[in-house]
Amino acid sequence: MDDRPTSVIILGSTGSIGRQALDVIAEHPQRFDVVGLSAGANAELLCRQAQAFEVERVAVADADAARSVREAFSGRVAVLDGESAAATLASAGADVVLNGIVGSRGLRPTLAALDAGSRLALANKESLIVGGELVKAAAGDPGRIVPVDSEHSALAQCLRAGRPHEVARLILTASGGPFRGRTRDELGAVTVADALDHPTWSMGAVITVNSATLANKGLEVIEAHLLFDVPYDRIQVVVHPQSIVHGMVEFVDGATVAELSPPDMRLPIQVALGWPDRLPTPPSRMDWDRPVALEFEPLDRETFPMVDLATAAGRRGGTTPGVFNAANEEAVAAFLQGRVRFPGIGDVVAAVLEEHTAVEDPDLDAVLGAETWARGRAHHLIRALEDRTATCT
Ligand SMILES: NC(=O)c1ccc[n+]([C@@H]2O[C@H](COP(=O)([O-])OP(=O)(O)OC[C@H]3O[C@@H](n4cnc5c(N)ncnc54)[C@H](OP(=O)(O)O)[C@@H]3O)[C@@H](O)[C@H]2O)c1
């Protein structure tokens, strides 16, 4: 092994994934050297991080926040600003770029990191889903993208147990979210606070709502297909409320290999940063001196239609997965603002998908054009839902 520290750029360093990535790096100061950080608007935390890790280059999307960071460092740290700043930072290249930005705005930074020849530790699944074949082409060798999502990290680890032609099925586990066991009718009355109260994981707001609707699991099915080249009919979702088994691979002889660890994102982050090596310090570990019950149950597809909607979007391919994601992002934002009810999120996404005509083999402009279209249609449908609710009350 090379003794030189691995240079790392963390995009979205002020978010849930970014902060945990820096926690992991702080545990391995000899192993990693942070050479760039990026944030959206949280200038204060970004400044503290840049100081603590002696970073010389940062990117800030928000103009006011960028000004504050510049003032704080008075020339000692180079500050890139604007929506393209994260991509510019990523294009500088590092051994590893960890993309922890939320949403499809992570696509350009993902492409920039791959074009610069970096290994991409990918938390921002949206960029793979929206960019699809474009991202795969930029990666060339599929091993250049190492997943940070706990389920895909688990699958990547389990896949080491066999050869590609020996894989029968990928099994993604889902906690079931806070509304597991409820009926569709019961979901009409749930609040934003209910949806943000995830039983096993602590995450950013958007991904927490996506976990409650199971849209996140739908996105993960597409992500698994794109990352591991396994057809959709051989990717299965199973509900596992304890979130200890993160993913399983069934091989052709019926043997199933699973990855188990406490629900702690620092492990998949650490696996991705160190890949293909394992780092010796466990962020947390199973306690086998206590009883551990593991339950598995089938997915309730009627109450949680998002997995099937996403899978259908993935099968249609081209611009459709990006349209699913964009419509979902808009519907989740409207839900968080109290503008649509919880089941309305799925209704908006289904309606936008219904209207979409997929573009095959899209280039970046077509991908971004389809996204803009989907956001516009979602806005229109959200307004119509609001008007209907106002008329009924
Ligand atoms: N959290 C988890 O446990 C988890 C697990 C698996 C996968 N993921 C995936 O990881 C990604 C990040 O999730 P998260 O939970 O960490 O989200 P989060 O806590 O909301 O953090 C998002 C990060 O993106 C930055 N950001 C926001 N707007 C931006 C912009 N316009 N340009 C550049 N950066 C911007 C934020 O900066 P500010 O703080 O300055 O706004 C923050 O650093 C998502 O794709 C999610 O699906 C998360």
PDBQT file of the ligand as one rigid body, heavy atoms in Angstrom, charges set to zero:
ROOT
HETATM    1  N1  LIG A 401     -28.053  11.285   5.302  1.00  0.00    +0.000 N 
HETATM    2  C1  LIG A 401     -27.948   9.994   5.081  1.00  0.00    +0.000 C 
HETATM    3  O1  LIG A 401     -27.889   9.192   6.016  1.00  0.00    +0.000 OA
HETATM    4  C2  LIG A 401     -27.874   9.488   3.670  1.00  0.00    +0.000 A 
HETATM    5  C3  LIG A 401     -27.805   8.105   3.455  1.00  0.00    +0.000 A 
HETATM    6  C4  LIG A 401     -27.664   7.633   2.163  1.00  0.00    +0.000 A 
HETATM    7  C5  LIG A 401     -27.607   8.519   1.093  1.00  0.00    +0.000 A 
HETATM    8  N2  LIG A 401     -27.715   9.847   1.322  1.00  0.00    +0.000 N 
HETATM    9  C6  LIG A 401     -27.667  10.767   0.182  1.00  0.00    +0.000 C 
HETATM   10  O2  LIG A 401     -26.621  11.682   0.418  1.00  0.00    +0.000 OA
HETATM   11  C7  LIG A 401     -26.944  12.950  -0.149  1.00  0.00    +0.000 C 
HETATM   12  C8  LIG A 401     -26.841  13.997   0.955  1.00  0.00    +0.000 C 
HETATM   13  O3  LIG A 401     -27.816  13.704   1.942  1.00  0.00    +0.000 OA
HETATM   14  P1  LIG A 401     -27.789  14.427   3.364  1.00  0.00    +0.000 P 
HETATM   15  O4  LIG A 401     -28.783  13.715   4.189  1.00  0.00    +0.000 OA
HETATM   16  O5  LIG A 401     -26.392  14.552   3.821  1.00  0.00    +0.000 OA
HETATM   17  O6  LIG A 401     -28.368  15.871   2.971  1.00  0.00    +0.000 OA
HETATM   18  P2  LIG A 401     -28.278  17.222   3.812  1.00  0.00    +0.000 P 
HETATM   19  O7  LIG A 401     -28.006  16.953   5.238  1.00  0.00    +0.000 OA
HETATM   20  O8  LIG A 401     -29.480  17.995   3.435  1.00  0.00    +0.000 OA
HETATM   21  O9  LIG A 401     -26.946  17.934   3.206  1.00  0.00    +0.000 OA
HETATM   22  C9  LIG A 401     -26.911  18.405   1.879  1.00  0.00    +0.000 C 
HETATM   23  C10 LIG A 401     -25.599  19.082   1.561  1.00  0.00    +0.000 C 
HETATM   24  O10 LIG A 401     -25.728  19.672   0.244  1.00  0.00    +0.000 OA
HETATM   25  C11 LIG A 401     -25.359  21.065   0.336  1.00  0.00    +0.000 C 
HETATM   26  N3  LIG A 401     -26.086  21.872  -0.626  1.00  0.00    +0.000 N 
HETATM   27  C12 LIG A 401     -27.350  22.323  -0.543  1.00  0.00    +0.000 A 
HETATM   28  N4  LIG A 401     -27.640  23.097  -1.600  1.00  0.00    +0.000 NA
HETATM   29  C13 LIG A 401     -26.538  23.135  -2.369  1.00  0.00    +0.000 A 
HETATM   30  C14 LIG A 401     -26.201  23.769  -3.601  1.00  0.00    +0.000 A 
HETATM   31  N5  LIG A 401     -27.077  24.519  -4.245  1.00  0.00    +0.000 N 
HETATM   32  N6  LIG A 401     -24.946  23.567  -4.091  1.00  0.00    +0.000 NA
HETATM   33  C15 LIG A 401     -24.039  22.826  -3.431  1.00  0.00    +0.000 A 
HETATM   34  N7  LIG A 401     -24.298  22.209  -2.263  1.00  0.00    +0.000 NA
HETATM   35  C16 LIG A 401     -25.524  22.357  -1.746  1.00  0.00    +0.000 A 
HETATM   36  C17 LIG A 401     -25.736  21.449   1.756  1.00  0.00    +0.000 C 
HETATM   37  O11 LIG A 401     -25.085  22.649   2.129  1.00  0.00    +0.000 OA
HETATM   38  P3  LIG A 401     -25.701  23.607   3.302  1.00  0.00    +0.000 P 
HETATM   39  O12 LIG A 401     -25.624  22.799   4.565  1.00  0.00    +0.000 OA
HETATM   40  O13 LIG A 401     -24.764  24.749   3.320  1.00  0.00    +0.000 OA
HETATM   41  O14 LIG A 401     -27.080  23.928   2.894  1.00  0.00    +0.000 OA
HETATM   42  C18 LIG A 401     -25.245  20.227   2.512  1.00  0.00    +0.000 C 
HETATM   43  O15 LIG A 401     -23.852  20.300   2.683  1.00  0.00    +0.000 OA
HETATM   44  C19 LIG A 401     -28.334  12.808  -0.753  1.00  0.00    +0.000 C 
HETATM   45  O16 LIG A 401     -28.209  12.504  -2.099  1.00  0.00    +0.000 OA
HETATM   46  C20 LIG A 401     -28.920  11.614  -0.015  1.00  0.00    +0.000 C 
HETATM   47  O17 LIG A 401     -29.879  10.930  -0.796  1.00  0.00    +0.000 OA
HETATM   48  C21 LIG A 401     -27.843  10.354   2.583  1.00  0.00    +0.000 A 
ENDROOT
TORSDOF 0
